[in-house]
Amino acid sequence: MNLEKELYKETEHKKSEQEKVVDVLLDVTNSQTIRCDIKEVYPLKSGWALKENQKFGKKGAGKRMTSQVRALLEGYFMAGNADKSNRYTAQDMKNELDKCAQEGEIDKDDVPKVTTIQNWISKTTREHREEAANRVLNNNQ
């Protein structure tokens, strides 16, 4: 019998916690206090602002390109630099990486998306231009 009473009290206590009502001063000029449901006044979940619950700013949380894939991409990139008529687009590079994955050279999960390859090409092109500019400056001095 005591167990039933304790269970009843516990469930009633949980219900009262869920149905908490908070006094909120809504009308400052008339100093009226209106009773409202706390969920209406504060629609955000408890703890929403805690640093541990933040979803942004997790640098490095995504999947990284493997060194083997990067080496293959650099090879395709350099082949395009050596012979301008034989340039690889991002889609061409992805197709070549897919072939390598089918042959078992690399894992299928390691093949990046086309947009990732495009971003890699942009970054690498920028780096090569900077290196070329630095070489020209060093040769002129």
Backbone as a printed PyTorch tensor [residue, N CA C, xyz], in Angstrom:
tensor([[[  0.8170,  -1.1980,   0.0000],
         [  0.0000,   0.0000,   0.0000],
         [  0.8690,   1.2730,   0.0000]],

        [[  1.9270,   1.2410,   0.7860],
         [  2.8300,   2.3960,   0.8270],
         [  3.4920,   2.6330,  -0.5250]],

        [[  3.8190,   1.5420,  -1.2020],
         [  4.4430,   1.6470,  -2.5140],
         [  3.5240,   2.3550,  -3.4970]],

        [[  2.2320,   2.0170,  -3.4430],
         [  1.2530,   2.6650,  -4.3200],
         [  1.1540,   4.1570,  -4.0210]],

        [[  1.1620,   4.5130,  -2.7420],
         [  1.0830,   5.9280,  -2.3500],
         [  2.3150,   6.6930,  -2.8390]],

        [[  3.4880,   6.0670,  -2.6980],
         [  4.7150,   6.7220,  -3.1410],
         [  4.7200,   6.9220,  -4.6570]],

        [[  4.2730,   5.8980,  -5.3820],
         [  4.1810,   6.0230,  -6.8380],
         [  3.2060,   7.1200,  -7.2290]],

        [[  2.0690,   7.1870,  -6.5390],
         [  1.0700,   8.2110,  -6.8220],
         [  1.6490,   9.6060,  -6.5720]],

        [[  2.3480,   9.7680,  -5.4390],
         [  2.9550,  11.0640,  -5.1140],
         [  4.0060,  11.4530,  -6.1580]],

        [[  4.7990,  10.4600,  -6.5600],
         [  5.8490,  10.7350,  -7.5460],
         [  5.2700,  11.1590,  -8.8860]],

        [[  4.2160,  10.4800,  -9.3400],
         [  3.5960,  10.8550, -10.6130],
         [  2.9280,  12.2160, -10.5120]],

        [[  2.3010,  12.5160,  -9.3900],
         [  1.6850,  13.8370,  -9.2010],
         [  2.7500,  14.9290,  -9.1880]],

        [[  3.8750,  14.6260,  -8.5470],
         [  4.9650,  15.6050,  -8.4960],
         [  5.4980,  15.8920,  -9.9030]],

        [[  5.6530,  14.8370, -10.7160],
         [  6.1280,  15.0180, -12.0930],
         [  5.1300,  15.8140, -12.9140]],

        [[  3.8410,  15.5430, -12.7140],
         [  2.8130,  16.2950, -13.4380],
         [  2.8770,  17.7680, -13.0630]],

        [[  3.0320,  18.0390, -11.7770],
         [  3.0670,  19.4380, -11.3420],
         [  4.3030,  20.1480, -11.8930]],

        [[  5.4140,  19.4280, -12.0030],
         [  6.6120,  20.0250, -12.5950],
         [  6.3890,  20.3760, -14.0540]],

        [[  5.6920,  19.5040, -14.7740],
         [  5.4430,  19.7380, -16.1880],
         [  4.4610,  20.8810, -16.3990]],

        [[  3.5670,  21.0800, -15.4470],
         [  2.5400,  22.1040, -15.6030],
         [  2.8640,  23.3500, -14.7920]],

        [[  4.1400,  23.6370, -14.5930],
         [  4.5330,  24.8110, -13.8150],
         [  4.0030,  26.0810, -14.4620]],

        [[  3.5790,  26.9670, -13.6090],
         [  3.0960,  28.2600, -14.0640],
         [  4.0090,  29.3060, -13.4540]],

        [[  4.3600,  30.2920, -14.2470],
         [  5.2730,  31.3200, -13.7760],
         [  4.5530,  32.6650, -13.7980]],

        [[  4.8610,  33.5060, -12.7850],
         [  4.3140,  34.8590, -12.7600],
         [  5.2260,  35.7500, -13.5910]],

        [[  4.6340,  36.4350, -14.5480],
         [  5.4060,  37.2860, -15.4380],
         [  4.7730,  38.6640, -15.4400]],

        [[  5.5860,  39.6880, -15.2670],
         [  5.0940,  41.0570, -15.3000],
         [  5.0530,  41.4960, -16.7550]],

        [[  3.8580,  41.5010, -17.3430],
         [  3.7030,  41.8340, -18.7510],
         [  3.3830,  43.3110, -18.9660]],

        [[  2.5730,  43.8750, -18.1110],
         [  2.1580,  45.2630, -18.2770],
         [  2.8590,  46.1010, -17.2140]],

        [[  3.9660,  46.7360, -17.5800],
         [  4.7700,  47.4850, -16.6230],
         [  4.0490,  48.7500, -16.1660]],

        [[  3.3100,  49.3850, -17.0660],
         [  2.6600,  50.6490, -16.7130],
         [  1.5710,  50.4570, -15.6640]],

        [[  0.8300,  49.3860, -15.7290],
         [ -0.2400,  49.1390, -14.7550],
         [  0.1970,  48.2040, -13.6400]],

        [[  1.4390,  47.7240, -13.7090],
         [  1.9760,  46.8030, -12.7090],
         [  1.0740,  45.5930, -12.5130]],

        [[  0.5910,  45.0570, -13.5980],
         [ -0.2560,  43.8700, -13.5100],
         [  0.5910,  42.6280, -13.7460]],

        [[  0.3370,  41.6370, -12.9280],
         [  1.0140,  40.3600, -13.0880],
         [  0.0240,  39.3820, -13.6870]],

        [[  0.4380,  38.7450, -14.7510],
         [ -0.4370,  37.7920, -15.4230],
         [  0.2200,  36.4230, -15.3360]],

        [[ -0.5530,  35.4190, -14.9720],
         [ -0.0260,  34.0600, -14.8660],
         [ -0.0630,  33.4030, -16.2470]],

        [[  1.0850,  32.8750, -16.6540],
         [  1.2020,  32.2530, -17.9710],
         [  1.9240,  30.9130, -17.8370]],

        [[  1.7370,  30.0930, -18.8310],
         [  2.4770,  28.8370, -18.8980],
         [  3.9240,  29.1560, -19.2540]],

        [[  4.8550,  28.5500, -18.5590],
         [  6.2760,  28.8430, -18.7680],
         [  6.7240,  28.4980, -20.1880]],

        [[  6.0940,  27.4980, -20.8000],
         [  6.4770,  27.1030, -22.1530],
         [  6.0440,  28.1360, -23.1840]],

        [[  5.0020,  28.8910, -22.8880],
         [  4.5760,  29.9580, -23.7930],
         [  5.5120,  31.1530, -23.6880]],

        [[  5.9430,  31.4490, -22.4700],
         [  6.7930,  32.6060, -22.2390],
         [  8.2210,  32.3310, -22.7130]],

        [[  8.7290,  31.1430, -22.4190],
         [ 10.0850,  30.7510, -22.7990],
         [ 10.0080,  29.5120, -23.6920]],

        [[  9.8570,  29.6970, -25.0020],
         [  9.6670,  28.5430, -25.8880],
         [ 10.9370,  27.7130, -26.1070]],

        [[ 12.0990,  28.2420, -25.7340],
         [ 13.3420,  27.4970, -25.9450],
         [ 13.5210,  26.4340, -24.8660]],

        [[ 14.1090,  25.3220, -25.2640],
         [ 14.3340,  24.2080, -24.3630],
         [ 15.3510,  24.6010, -23.2970]],

        [[ 15.1900,  24.0710, -22.1180],
         [ 16.1100,  24.3510, -21.0300],
         [ 17.5240,  23.9280, -21.4160]],

        [[ 18.4870,  24.8020, -21.1800],
         [ 19.8780,  24.5010, -21.4850],
         [ 20.2960,  24.8130, -22.9080]],

        [[ 19.4670,  25.5250, -23.6500],
         [ 19.7500,  25.7870, -25.0640],
         [ 21.0090,  26.6260, -25.2520]],

        [[ 21.3510,  27.4580, -24.2760],
         [ 22.4820,  28.3660, -24.4450],
         [ 23.7990,  27.7960, -23.9220]],

        [[ 23.7690,  26.6100, -23.3550],
         [ 24.9960,  26.0350, -22.8280],
         [ 25.9720,  25.7170, -23.9560]],

        [[ 27.2390,  25.9520, -23.6880],
         [ 28.2690,  25.7500, -24.7040],
         [ 28.2900,  24.3100, -25.2080]],

        [[ 28.0190,  23.3640, -24.3290],
         [ 28.0580,  21.9530, -24.7400],
         [ 26.9360,  21.5860, -25.7030]],

        [[ 25.8750,  22.4050, -25.7640],
         [ 24.7540,  22.1290, -26.6610],
         [ 24.8610,  22.8620, -27.9930]],

        [[ 25.9090,  23.6650, -28.1840],
         [ 26.0590,  24.4090, -29.4270],
         [ 26.4420,  23.4640, -30.5530]],

        [[ 25.8730,  23.7000, -31.7260],
         [ 26.1000,  22.8170, -32.8610],
         [ 27.1220,  23.3890, -33.8420]],

        [[ 27.4730,  24.6660, -33.7140],
         [ 28.3990,  25.2840, -34.6540],
         [ 29.7850,  25.3760, -34.0230]],

        [[ 30.7530,  25.6490, -34.8450],
         [ 32.1020,  25.8590, -34.3390],
         [ 32.8630,  24.5760, -34.0700]],

        [[ 32.4070,  23.4640, -34.5650],
         [ 33.0960,  22.1940, -34.3450],
         [ 34.0710,  21.9610, -35.4940]],

        [[ 35.1650,  22.7060, -35.4840],
         [ 36.1360,  22.6010, -36.5700],
         [ 36.7740,  21.2170, -36.5510]],

        [[ 36.8380,  20.6320, -37.7250],
         [ 37.4530,  19.3210, -37.8230],
         [ 36.5090,  18.1790, -37.5150]],

        [[ 35.2310,  18.4850, -37.3380],
         [ 34.2810,  17.4280, -37.0070],
         [ 33.9420,  16.5890, -38.2290]],

        [[ 34.1160,  17.1510, -39.4160],
         [ 33.7750,  16.4330, -40.6410],
         [ 34.8530,  15.4400, -41.0390]],

        [[ 34.5900,  14.7390, -42.1180],
         [ 35.5310,  13.7420, -42.6190],
         [ 36.6460,  14.4370, -43.3960]],

        [[ 37.8600,  13.9920, -43.1780],
         [ 39.0240,  14.5720, -43.8500],
         [ 39.4080,  13.7500, -45.0730]],

        [[ 40.0300,  14.4200, -46.0290],
         [ 40.5190,  13.7520, -47.2300],
         [ 41.7900,  12.9780, -46.8610]],

        [[ 41.8700,  11.7270, -47.2740],
         [ 43.0460,  10.9200, -46.9400],
         [ 44.2430,  11.3640, -47.7720]],

        [[ 45.4340,  11.0450, -47.2830],
         [ 46.6540,  11.4530, -47.9910],
         [ 46.7680,  10.7390, -49.3410]],

        [[ 46.2390,   9.5210, -49.4250],
         [ 46.2880,   8.7810, -50.6870],
         [ 45.4130,   9.4660, -51.7430]],

        [[ 44.2170,   9.8920, -51.3450],
         [ 43.3150,  10.5910, -52.2680],
         [ 43.9290,  11.9320, -52.6580]],

        [[ 44.5130,  12.6250, -51.6850],
         [ 45.1400,  13.9170, -51.9630],
         [ 46.2820,  13.7590, -52.9660]],

        [[ 47.0600,  12.6890, -52.8190],
         [ 48.1730,  12.4410, -53.7470],
         [ 47.6520,  12.1800, -55.1620]],

        [[ 46.5690,  11.4160, -55.2730],
         [ 45.9800,  11.1670, -56.5960],
         [ 45.4700,  12.4660, -57.2160]],

        [[ 44.7890,  13.2890, -56.4100],
         [ 44.2740,  14.5670, -56.9150],
         [ 45.4170,  15.4750, -57.3720]],

        [[ 46.5030,  15.4920, -56.6080],
         [ 47.6570,  16.3100, -56.9990],
         [ 48.2430,  15.8270, -58.3220]],

        [[ 48.2500,  14.5140, -58.5220],
         [ 48.7330,  13.9640, -59.7910],
         [ 47.8760,  14.4200, -60.9560]],

        [[ 46.5470,  14.3680, -60.7830],
         [ 45.6390,  14.8300, -61.8420],
         [ 45.8160,  16.3250, -62.0830]],

        [[ 46.0000,  17.0750, -61.0000],
         [ 46.1630,  18.5250, -61.1000],
         [ 47.4520,  18.8680, -61.8460]],

        [[ 48.5400,  18.1920, -61.4960],
         [ 49.8330,  18.4650, -62.1390],
         [ 49.8220,  18.0420, -63.6050]],

        [[ 49.1080,  16.9720, -63.9190],
         [ 48.9970,  16.5560, -65.3220],
         [ 48.3040,  17.6460, -66.1280]],

        [[ 47.3150,  18.2850, -65.5420],
         [ 46.6240,  19.3880, -66.2070],
         [ 47.4940,  20.6170, -66.3270]],

        [[ 48.3620,  20.8500, -65.3360],
         [ 49.2750,  21.9920, -65.3970],
         [ 50.3500,  21.7840, -66.4550]],

        [[ 50.8260,  20.5570, -66.5900],
         [ 51.8840,  20.2630, -67.5640],
         [ 51.3630,  20.3830, -68.9900]],

        [[ 50.1730,  19.8650, -69.2300],
         [ 49.5820,  19.9000, -70.5740],
         [ 48.1970,  20.5280, -70.4530]],

        [[ 48.0930,  21.7890, -70.8430],
         [ 46.8440,  22.5390, -70.6640],
         [ 45.6640,  21.9130, -71.4000]],

        [[ 45.9360,  21.1680, -72.4740],
         [ 44.8370,  20.5450, -73.2240],
         [ 44.3120,  19.2960, -72.5110]],

        [[ 45.0470,  18.8320, -71.5070],
         [ 44.6690,  17.6140, -70.7930],
         [ 44.2370,  17.9330, -69.3570]],

        [[ 43.5470,  19.0430, -69.1760],
         [ 43.1160,  19.4450, -67.8400],
         [ 41.9570,  18.5940, -67.3560]],

        [[ 41.9770,  18.2820, -66.0730],
         [ 40.8950,  17.5300, -65.4390],
         [ 39.9400,  18.4970, -64.7600]],

        [[ 38.6430,  18.2970, -64.9660],
         [ 37.6440,  19.0440, -64.1940],
         [ 37.4150,  18.2800, -62.8910]],

        [[ 36.6630,  18.8820, -61.9940],
         [ 36.3630,  18.2140, -60.7260],
         [ 35.6080,  16.9100, -60.9730]],

        [[ 34.6910,  16.9290, -61.9360],
         [ 33.9240,  15.7180, -62.2540],
         [ 34.8400,  14.6410, -62.8370]],

        [[ 35.7900,  15.0470, -63.6930],
         [ 36.7470,  14.0860, -64.2550],
         [ 37.5790,  13.4410, -63.1430]],

        [[ 38.0200,  14.2770, -62.2020],
         [ 38.8170,  13.7550, -61.0880],
         [ 37.9990,  12.7750, -60.2470]],

        [[ 36.7350,  13.1140, -60.0220],
         [ 35.8680,  12.2130, -59.2460],
         [ 35.6960,  10.8910, -59.9730]],

        [[ 35.4960,  10.9500, -61.2950],
         [ 35.3610,   9.7180, -62.0800],
         [ 36.6190,   8.8560, -61.9780]],

        [[ 37.7890,   9.4980, -62.0390],
         [ 39.0490,   8.7570, -61.9150],
         [ 39.1790,   8.1320, -60.5260]],

        [[ 38.7810,   8.8790, -59.4990],
         [ 38.8370,   8.3370, -58.1370],
         [ 37.8590,   7.1770, -57.9710]],

        [[ 36.6910,   7.2880, -58.6230],
         [ 35.7260,   6.1810, -58.5860],
         [ 36.3180,   4.9290, -59.2320]],

        [[ 37.0460,   5.1230, -60.3320],
         [ 37.7030,   3.9780, -60.9870],
         [ 38.7290,   3.3440, -60.0510]],

        [[ 39.5010,   4.1990, -59.3730],
         [ 40.4980,   3.6900, -58.4210],
         [ 39.8180,   2.9220, -57.2880]],

        [[ 38.6550,   3.3950, -56.8610],
         [ 37.9160,   2.7190, -55.7950],
         [ 37.3970,   1.3650, -56.2690]],

        [[ 36.9520,   1.2960, -57.5210],
         [ 36.4730,   0.0250, -58.0690],
         [ 37.6060,  -0.9860, -58.2020]],

        [[ 38.7950,  -0.4930, -58.5160],
         [ 39.9530,  -1.3730, -58.6490],
         [ 40.5300,  -1.7630, -57.2900]],

        [[ 40.0560,  -1.1290, -56.2310],
         [ 40.5200,  -1.4580, -54.8850],
         [ 41.7310,  -0.6730, -54.4290]],

        [[ 42.1270,   0.3280, -55.2080],
         [ 43.2770,   1.1550, -54.8440],
         [ 42.9820,   1.9920, -53.6020]],

        [[ 41.7750,   2.5350, -53.5550],
         [ 41.3310,   3.3210, -52.3990],
         [ 39.9540,   2.8220, -51.9690]],

        [[ 39.5430,   3.2220, -50.7820],
         [ 38.2340,   2.8310, -50.2590],
         [ 37.1520,   3.7140, -50.8840]],

        [[ 35.9830,   3.1410, -51.1570],
         [ 34.8880,   3.9080, -51.7790],
         [ 34.4370,   5.0630, -50.8890]],

        [[ 34.5300,   4.8720, -49.5660],
         [ 34.1130,   5.9270, -48.6400],
         [ 35.0690,   7.1150, -48.6470]],

        [[ 36.2840,   6.9010, -49.1490],
         [ 37.2830,   7.9750, -49.1730],
         [ 37.1510,   8.8990, -50.3750]],

        [[ 36.3020,   8.5470, -51.3360],
         [ 36.1300,   9.3800, -52.5320],
         [ 35.2970,  10.6050, -52.1460]],

        [[ 35.8700,  11.8140, -52.2830],
         [ 35.1310,  13.0220, -51.8990],
         [ 34.0640,  13.3980, -52.9250]],

        [[ 33.1670,  14.3030, -52.5000],
         [ 32.1310,  14.8130, -53.4060],
         [ 32.7700,  15.7600, -54.4220]],

        [[ 32.0360,  16.0320, -55.4920],
         [ 32.5320,  16.9240, -56.5490],
         [ 32.7970,  18.3170, -55.9790]],

        [[ 31.9100,  18.7990, -55.1030],
         [ 32.1020,  20.1440, -54.5300],
         [ 33.3690,  20.1990, -53.6830]],

        [[ 33.6640,  19.1210, -52.9710],
         [ 34.8940,  19.0720, -52.1750],
         [ 36.1100,  19.1340, -53.0890]],

        [[ 36.0430,  18.4150, -54.1960],
         [ 37.1550,  18.4280, -55.1590],
         [ 37.2990,  19.8170, -55.7810]],

        [[ 36.1690,  20.4770, -56.0920],
         [ 36.2210,  21.8430, -56.6440],
         [ 36.8980,  22.7900, -55.6590]],

        [[ 36.5360,  22.6770, -54.3840],
         [ 37.1620,  23.5280, -53.3650],
         [ 38.6580,  23.2320, -53.2560]],

        [[ 39.0220,  21.9570, -53.3340],
         [ 40.4280,  21.5780, -53.2740],
         [ 41.1820,  22.1560, -54.4680]],

        [[ 40.5860,  22.0940, -55.6560],
         [ 41.2200,  22.6520, -56.8620],
         [ 41.4290,  24.1570, -56.6970]],

        [[ 40.4240,  24.8600, -56.1870],
         [ 40.5460,  26.3140, -55.9820],
         [ 41.6830,  26.6340, -55.0270]],

        [[ 41.7510,  25.9080, -53.9260],
         [ 42.7990,  26.1390, -52.9310],
         [ 44.1770,  25.8500, -53.5230]],

        [[ 44.2960,  24.7400, -54.2280],
         [ 45.5860,  24.3470, -54.8020],
         [ 46.0210,  25.3200, -55.8910]],

        [[ 45.0890,  25.7790, -56.7140],
         [ 45.4030,  26.7670, -57.7520],
         [ 45.9320,  28.0470, -57.1170]],

        [[ 45.2620,  28.4990, -56.0660],
         [ 45.6950,  29.7100, -55.3610],
         [ 47.1030,  29.5280, -54.8020]],

        [[ 47.3670,  28.3750, -54.1870],
         [ 48.6900,  28.1200, -53.6140],
         [ 49.7740,  28.1000, -54.6930]],

        [[ 49.4750,  27.4880, -55.8400],
         [ 50.4610,  27.4320, -56.9290],
         [ 50.7270,  28.8180, -57.5120]],

        [[ 49.6940,  29.6390, -57.6000],
         [ 49.8940,  31.0150, -58.0950],
         [ 50.7800,  31.8030, -57.1390]],

        [[ 50.5420,  31.6380, -55.8340],
         [ 51.3560,  32.3420, -54.8410],
         [ 52.8110,  31.8880, -54.9160]],

        [[ 53.0160,  30.5720, -55.0610],
         [ 54.3830,  30.0510, -55.1760],
         [ 55.0710,  30.5910, -56.4270]],

        [[ 54.3470,  30.6490, -57.5450],
         [ 54.9140,  31.1640, -58.7950],
         [ 55.2690,  32.6410, -58.6410]],

        [[ 54.4080,  33.4040, -57.9960],
         [ 54.6800,  34.8300, -57.7840],
         [ 55.9010,  35.0110, -56.8900]],

        [[ 56.0280,  34.1910, -55.8570],
         [ 57.1980,  34.2800, -54.9720],
         [ 58.4830,  33.9090, -55.7070]],

        [[ 58.4230,  32.9190, -56.5930],
         [ 59.6060,  32.5370, -57.3790],
         [ 60.0390,  33.6760, -58.2910]],

        [[ 59.0660,  34.3280, -58.9320],
         [ 59.3820,  35.4530, -59.8240],
         [ 60.0120,  36.5860, -59.0270]],

        [[ 59.4610,  36.8780, -57.8530],
         [ 60.0210,  37.9400, -57.0140],
         [ 61.4330,  37.6030, -56.5620]],

        [[ 61.6650,  36.3640, -56.1820],
         [ 63.0040,  35.9490, -55.7290],
         [ 64.0200,  35.9680, -56.8690]],

        [[ 63.5920,  35.6380, -58.0840],
         [ 64.4980,  35.6550, -59.2410],
         [ 64.8520,  37.0750, -59.6620]],

        [[ 63.9480,  38.0230, -59.4520],
         [ 64.1920,  39.4160, -59.8340],
         [ 65.1090,  40.1300, -58.8490]],

        [[ 65.2550,  39.6030, -57.6780],
         [ 66.0700,  40.2970, -56.6670],
         [ 67.5060,  39.9420, -56.7250]]])
